[in-house]
């Protein structure tokens, strides 16, 4: 797969991965610590408030 093919696939399929994570069935190793996810969540929520 070429690098330029990846962004459209991410845009299309991120909901599938999010659903798998939510259901606890994500395939492969989970490379993020709970603290990192919490930090990213706070950053994301702050971005939403700026809109």
N, C-alpha and C positions, 0 to 999 in steps of 0.2 A: 504494500500500500504506500502510495506517495504521500509526502507530508501535506500537500495541498488538498488531499482527499479527506483528511481527518476532521477539520473544523465542521464541515457540513454533517458528518456522521455524529459528532459530539452534540451538535445542535438538535439533531433528530432523535437520538437515542438516550440522552441524559435522563429523561423521565423513567425509562426502564431501569437504569441503574439505581436511581433514587428509590424506586419501588422495591427493588431487590434488597437494598440496604435497609429500608423500613421494615421489610418482612424478615430480615435476618438471613437472607439466602444469597448474599453477594458472593460471586464466584471469585476465588483467588484470595490472596493475602490482602488484608486491610491495612494499608500503610499509615493510617492516621491515628494518633493517640486521641483519647477522649478530650484532653485539654486543648489540643489543636482544633478539633471540631468545634468546641465551645467558643474559642477565640474567633474562628472564622464565622460562626453563627452571629456573634455580636457585631462583627464588622459588617456582615451582610444586612443585619437589621438596621444598623446605622445608615447604610446606603439607602435603604428603603425609606427611611424617615426624611432623607434629604430631597426626595422626589417631589 
